Amino acid sequence: MLIDTHTHLDDTRYDGDREAMIARARESGVDTFITIGCDLATSRAAVELADRYPFVYASIGVHPHEVRHIGDDWYDEFRRLARHPKVVAYGEIGLDYHYNHSPPKLQRERFREQILLAREFKLPVIIHTREAQEDTIAILKEENAGETGGVFHCFTGDARLAQDGLDLGFYLSFSGVVTFQNAAMLREIVKIVPMDRMLIETDCPYLTPAPHRGKRNEPAYVRLVAETIASVKSTASPVSMDEVGRLTSANARRLFKLAHESPSA
């Protein structure tokens, strides 16, 4: 069975067929989903979906693009949401200097604040970092994020960032990007990341894996990520897709403190 550790199930692109989309994923072997908050509204929506489906869990937090919108009462509301039994992580949070939708200085301030909030509730952090590697690692170290642990979601960094993340005790999560033709460097990193530190995700509805690029992504396609990782790992010694699924699922259950078996629908 597979765990898609990073989805956006509340996205409006699923409004017309959300039930069918989830059913397709379950039929393809995905037994657990973590749906991610990017601001206060989507964090609330994530918790609502976790309430609705026994096999869905939620993460709450504010994406670096959105931190400029944080209001005076947001952290009080996140504290309330964090107490929900199906909230298993804080994120996605981090730094993104590619678009700078929020000013970099403010991103860094809010990143620190949210790490402290995650530590307050002993929640692992889900990290988004783009073109901000040095500041991301420095802040994680300075704010003792290793106490909660976490994951670099949709990992697309270089070997140095991979090693920095592993040295912090974090997991690295791979998405459909690993299937892209131009992702040869990322596949080389997959070869060296230990299987006990690896997660898989879709980041759906974004980053649709080959051969479905150009279409809306959905959790059923996390199987394609697992198949690609198995193929890449097998260049050293044989690894099956089932083994990738088993090991990455065990990692997810350990990091997010999920029940050993996923509840049925």
C-alpha positions in Angstrom: 0.0 0.0 0.0 1.1 3.6 -0.7 0.9 6.8 1.3 0.7 10.1 -0.6 2.3 12.4 1.9 1.6 15.7 0.2 -1.7 16.4 -1.5 -4.0 19.4 -1.9 -7.3 17.6 -1.8 -9.3 20.7 -1.1 -8.2 22.3 -4.5 -11.1 23.6 -6.5 -9.9 21.5 -9.5 -11.4 18.5 -7.7 -14.7 20.1 -6.9 -16.5 18.2 -9.7 -15.1 14.7 -9.0 -13.4 14.7 -5.6 -15.1 11.4 -4.5 -14.2 9.7 -7.7 -10.7 11.0 -7.6 -10.2 9.6 -4.1 -11.8 6.3 -5.1 -9.3 6.0 -8.1 -6.4 6.5 -5.8 -7.7 3.9 -3.3 -8.2 1.4 -6.1 -4.6 2.0 -7.3 -3.2 1.2 -3.8 -3.1 4.5 -2.0 -4.4 3.8 1.4 -3.5 7.0 3.3 -3.4 10.7 2.2 -2.0 13.8 3.9 -3.7 17.0 2.7 -1.8 20.2 3.2 -2.7 23.7 4.3 -1.1 26.7 2.6 -2.9 29.5 4.5 -5.6 29.7 7.2 -8.5 28.9 4.8 -6.8 25.8 3.2 -5.6 24.6 6.7 -9.3 24.7 7.9 -10.3 22.8 4.7 -7.6 20.2 5.2 -8.9 19.5 8.7 -12.5 19.3 7.4 -11.4 16.7 4.9 -9.5 14.7 7.5 -12.7 14.7 9.6 -14.7 13.5 6.6 -12.4 10.6 5.6 -10.8 8.2 8.1 -7.8 7.6 5.8 -7.0 11.4 5.3 -4.8 13.3 7.7 -4.1 17.1 7.7 -1.2 19.5 7.9 -1.7 23.1 8.8 0.5 26.2 8.1 1.2 29.1 5.8 3.2 28.7 2.6 6.0 31.3 2.1 4.0 32.9 -0.8 1.1 33.6 1.6 2.9 34.8 4.8 2.2 38.4 3.8 -1.5 37.7 4.6 -1.0 36.5 8.2 -3.3 38.4 10.4 -3.2 39.1 14.1 -5.5 36.2 15.0 -4.1 33.6 12.7 -1.7 31.9 15.1 -4.4 31.6 17.8 -6.5 29.8 15.2 -3.5 27.5 14.2 -3.1 26.7 17.9 -6.8 25.6 17.9 -6.4 23.5 14.7 -3.1 22.0 16.0 -5.1 20.3 18.8 -7.2 18.3 16.3 -6.3 14.6 16.6 -5.8 14.2 12.8 -3.4 17.2 12.4 -0.1 15.4 12.0 2.3 18.1 10.8 2.9 21.8 10.5 3.4 23.1 6.9 4.0 23.7 4.3 6.3 26.4 5.5 9.6 27.7 4.4 11.3 30.1 2.0 10.8 30.8 -1.7 13.0 33.4 -3.3 12.0 32.5 -6.9 8.8 34.5 -7.0 9.1 36.5 -3.8 5.3 36.9 -3.5 6.1 37.8 0.1 9.2 39.9 0.9 12.2 37.7 1.8 12.7 39.4 5.2 9.1 38.7 6.1 9.4 35.1 4.8 12.3 34.5 7.2 10.5 36.1 10.2 7.3 34.1 9.6 9.3 30.9 9.0 10.9 31.2 12.4 7.5 31.9 14.0 6.0 28.9 12.5 8.8 26.6 13.5 8.3 27.7 17.1 4.6 27.0 16.8 5.4 23.5 15.4 7.7 22.9 18.3 5.0 24.1 20.8 2.8 21.3 19.5 5.6 18.8 18.8 4.5 18.6 15.1 7.0 17.7 12.4 7.5 20.4 9.8 6.9 20.2 6.1 9.4 22.4 4.3 9.1 24.2 1.0 12.3 25.7 -0.2 13.2 27.2 -3.5 16.3 29.2 -4.3 16.8 29.7 -0.6 18.9 26.7 0.5 21.4 28.4 2.8 18.8 30.5 4.6 16.4 27.5 5.0 19.1 25.3 6.5 20.4 28.1 8.8 17.0 28.9 10.2 16.1 25.2 10.7 19.3 24.8 12.7 18.9 28.1 14.7 15.3 27.3 15.6 16.1 23.7 16.6 13.7 22.2 14.1 15.5 18.9 14.5 13.5 18.6 17.8 10.3 18.0 15.8 11.9 16.6 12.7 10.3 17.0 9.3 10.5 16.6 5.6 11.8 18.6 2.6 8.7 18.2 0.4 8.9 17.8 -3.4 12.7 17.6 -3.1 14.4 19.1 -6.2 17.5 20.4 -4.6 21.1 19.5 -5.2 23.3 16.9 -3.4 24.4 19.5 -0.8 20.8 20.3 0.2 20.1 16.6 0.3 23.0 16.0 2.7 22.1 19.1 4.8 18.5 17.8 5.2 19.7 14.3 6.1 22.2 15.7 8.6 19.3 17.5 10.3 17.5 14.2 10.6 14.9 15.2 8.1 13.3 13.0 5.4 13.3 13.9 1.7 10.1 13.5 -0.3 10.1 12.9 -4.0 7.2 13.8 -6.4 6.4 13.4 -10.0 9.3 15.6 -10.9 11.5 12.5 -10.6 9.8 11.1 -13.7 10.5 14.1 -15.9 12.9 13.6 -18.7 15.1 16.5 -17.7 15.4 15.4 -14.0 18.5 13.3 -14.4 20.3 15.0 -11.6 17.4 14.4 -9.2 17.4 10.7 -10.1 21.1 10.6 -9.2 20.2 12.0 -5.8 17.5 9.3 -5.4 20.3 6.7 -5.8 22.1 8.0 -2.7 19.3 8.8 -0.4 18.8 5.9 2.1 15.4 4.2 1.8 14.7 4.8 5.4 14.8 8.5 4.9 12.6 8.8 1.8 8.9 9.7 1.3 6.8 9.9 -1.8 4.1 12.4 -2.8 2.2 13.9 -5.7 1.8 17.5 -4.6 -1.5 17.1 -6.6 -3.0 18.8 -8.5 0.5 20.1 -9.4 3.6 18.4 -11.0 1.8 15.6 -12.8 4.3 12.8 -13.5 5.1 11.3 -16.9 3.3 10.0 -19.0 0.4 12.3 -17.8 2.1 15.6 -17.9 -0.1 18.4 -19.0 -3.1 16.9 -17.2 -4.4 17.5 -13.7 -2.4 15.5 -11.1 -4.1 13.2 -8.6 -3.0 10.8 -5.8 -3.4 7.7 -7.9 -0.3 8.8 -9.8 1.9 8.4 -6.7 2.4 4.9 -7.9 4.3 6.3 -10.9 6.7 8.0 -8.4 7.2 4.7 -6.6 7.8 2.8 -9.8 10.5 5.4 -10.9 12.3 5.3 -7.6 12.3 1.5 -7.7 13.8 1.6 -11.2 16.4 4.1 -10.2 17.4 2.2 -7.0 17.6 -1.0 -9.0 20.6 0.2 -10.9 22.6 -0.8 -7.7 20.6 -3.8 -6.5 17.1 -5.0 -7.3 14.3 -3.0 -5.6 10.6 -3.6 -6.4 7.9 -1.0 -6.5 6.1 -2.9 -3.6 9.3 -2.6 -1.5 9.4 1.2 -2.2 5.8 1.4 -1.2 6.3 -0.6 2.0 9.4 1.3 3.1 8.2 4.8 2.3 4.8 4.1 4.0 6.7 2.9 7.1 8.7 6.1 7.1 5.6 8.2 6.8 3.9 6.4 9.6 7.0 7.0 11.8 7.4 10.7 10.9 3.8 11.7 11.2 2.9 9.2 14.0 0.1 7.6 12.0 -1.7 4.5 13.1 0.1 1.4 12.0 -2.8 0.5 9.6 -4.9 2.9 7.7 -8.6 3.0 8.8 -11.0 1.7 6.2 -13.5 4.0 4.5 
